[in-house]
């Protein structure tokens, strides 16, 4: 049992024990939407649960299961078309569904607070952080402005924001995703709500920041005695951070109970299917050297590429900031190379430079042995046709006005050698490859998240590229759809032999599909090697920190599932010998040095002088 769960259970069995009246009681809740005939069709059916002060409940299930609708119903924020068909919601002795709009406004924020999935949507980009944090205290709690400012600064310190006074003067866009999520958490907890609803609060965050945000959230709710509803599709996080779980499937509650029981020995086949879909290492996959090192010429070669960005300094000046320091790697046909690291580590900057979307400060990129970034526009177009990209958010990268077949056919526009019939055949084959045969006339909004990502993969695949770059291709998908997309991508690679460069912060995904791994930290490569070398013998302190940041659910149907923290071997040298970007001015240059493992492919960044 984790420390978080032990503390929560102590609260549960103490002053806020099971004999107290529930803070929240949901009974027989059903929600529906009218169809084209005007008949209301249920999408959430007969949901019931109770939550006492200080308790935590996770609501889990795949996309479309009704998780978020339940959270919005508790806040009176259902879509206009939604109808509560039956049921009751009692909060702190008050029936919520019978409330007037004015009464709902009294409950929101002070009684029930909510942390949404995307912090940038929740924060107003036109106002400074200080104005947004103090507004509710002044208006809702009647706190004097000076006192509200002091309370907001104190809360920013509690959520571990550096320089909280300076933070109050800045705008949301000046912060990373993880810091924005902390700002939202601070804003919500300033009003000291009795119940906090966190709707996928860490989906888009890397594993280190994810752990930091969840640790802060659970620490605050524990200290304040706040109840927590955690809406998520990440079962490992649910197991580590909550007491009870409600498993939903297509609007129905299929299983509920204590986390320790439900996720260790589930009763329902659907819960077992969710656990089976957790990413795990495929023993049958090649381990880097099976592909790399055969002597074949690489299809893609990156030589000492660095990326700089320009940012304003003062009113009129600009300065160059290095987002990606010089790095080199090769990629062979049929191989999958993963670049991992936290947000802002330079992963996407380097890959954007590889395809010429941003300029390089130095270095060159070769495709099939020939450079192309500075070889003229014709050569660059040819290279971009051979290197295709699958972006993180398929909805924003697909034109909502175009039908699926037209979107996929766009990948063939640069190829003037194909006839109309050949293009049609190629598009049909690409859609069949990704399991979307017959979806030609669908529009993007008619597809699920997983289907949209399949369309994006079909568009990349249709031109028969030599390299596919997948930038966080499954981070926004639930665990079952994630597995389907990854399995499909692996099968397509085996069939067509393209090289794959995956950018990800999800180590479970990387461990499942990668042959080799590069670990980046603040723009620098700190470790590289085969998948098994990096995951089994992580040799840089940062790599070890990444691997230990997020708990994992491990087990089998026969023996049950349990939360585990990954064990890492001791470092081969004193920690001070390993490269740290913050100490470059003190120690000078660093270099990638071979690790004391069986293969020469495993290298780690260490100070050159030691």
Buried (B, 14 or more C-beta within 10 A) or exposed (E): EBEBBEBBBEBBEEEBEEEEEBBBBBBEBBBBBEEEEEEBEBBBBBBBBBBBBBBBBBBBBBBBBBBBBBBBBBBBBBEEEBBBBBBBBBBBEEEBEEBEEEEBEEBBBBBBBBBBBBBBEBBBEEEBBBBBBBBBBBEBBEBEEEEBBEBBBEBBBBBBBEEBEEBBEBBBEEBBBBBBBBBBBBBBBBBBBBBBBBBBBBBBBBBBBBBBBBEBBBBBBBEBEBBBBBBBBBBBBBBBBBBBBBBBBBBBBBBBBBBBBBBBBBEBEBBBBBBBBBBBBEEEBBBBBEBBEEEEEBBBBBBEBBBBBEEEEEEEEEEEEBBBBBBBBBBBBBBBBBBBBBBBBBBBBBBBBBBBEBEBBEBBBBBBEEBBBEBEEEBBEBBBBBBBBBBBBBBEBBEEEBBBBEBBBBBBEEBEEBEEEEBBEBBBBBBEBBBBEEBBEBBBEEBBBBBBBBBBBBBBBBBBBBBBBBBBBBBBBBBBBBBBBBBBBBEBBEEBEBBBBBBBBBBBBBBBBBBBBBBBBBBBBBBBBBBBBBBBBBBBBBBBBBBBBBBBBBBEEEEEBBBBEBEBEEBBBEEEBBBBBEEBEEBEEBEBBEBEBEBEBBBBBBBEEE
